[in-house]
Amino acid sequence: MRELVERGYYTLRMGAVVERPLPDLGPRVIDYATKFRDDFMDVYLTAYCRFFLGCTSGLVTVPWIFGVPVAGANFAPLPDIGFGDRMIFI
């Protein structure tokens, strides 16, 4: 998140269930999961974001459906999601 903020992006932590709030990391880091979360906004934000970084336990297929570039981290097993030309995996 810090690296993306340094590059001029806003970042959001998403999720329906999180262990604890994020520490204050500045105005460009938004802890959406603990402060603002809404089902409609989950879809809206992932459909209109610049790119999405996620894992198999999250919303990762929603931005993919809308053509948003997706970076997947900690995917296991890999066949759980389709592969597209706008997806990379770590």
N, C-alpha and C positions, 0 to 999 in steps of 0.2 A: 504494500500500500504506500509506503513511504517513497519508494522508487517511482511509482506512477504519479504521485503528487508532485514530486520534483520535476517530472516531465509535463506538468500542467493539467493532469487529469483530476477529476473528482472520483472518489472510490466509495463503494457501498459494500458493507458486509451484509449479506442476505442470509436468511435461514429462519425456519419456524421455531426451532428449538436450539438455543445456545446456552452454554454453561454460565457465562457471565458477560457483562458489558465490556466493550473495548475501553482501554484507557483513552484519555483525550489525546488524539493525534493531530489535532488542528481542524480548521474549518472545511477542508477538502476531503476528510475522511468521515463518512457518515455511517453510524451504527444503526442502519435501517432495521436490522433484525430485532433490536431491543426497544427501539423508540417509535418506529413508524409503520411497522409491518402490516400489510393488508393483502388479501388474496388477489384482488384486481391489480394492485400496483406491482405485485410480483411479476405478473405476466407483462404488464405495460413496460416496466423498467427493463426487463430482459429482452423485450422485443425492440426497444429503441436505444439500447446501450451501444457504445462504440465497439466493445468486445466483451466477452464473458469468460471468466476463469472459474471453473467449477470441478466437481467430482461426481462420482456415481450416486452419491447420496443427496444430490440437490436438484436444482431446476435446469440442469445443463441441456436438456432437450428442447426447452422452450425457445431460447435464443437461436438455436440451430434451426428450428422450424421457420423462424422469421428471417433466416439468412444472415444472422449476426455471427461474425467469427468467434469461434469457441476454442479455448485452450483447456484441455482436460488434464487434471493432476490426480494421481493416485487412483487411476481406473483399474478396477479388478472385479470381475474378469472383463477383458476388453470387448468381447462380443455383446456386452450389455447395451451398447449404443451403436447406431449406424455410423458409418464413416462418410464424411463429406469433404469437398475440396476446401472448405473454410474451417476445418477442424485440425488441431494439432494436439498431441498427447505428450505428457511428461511422465 
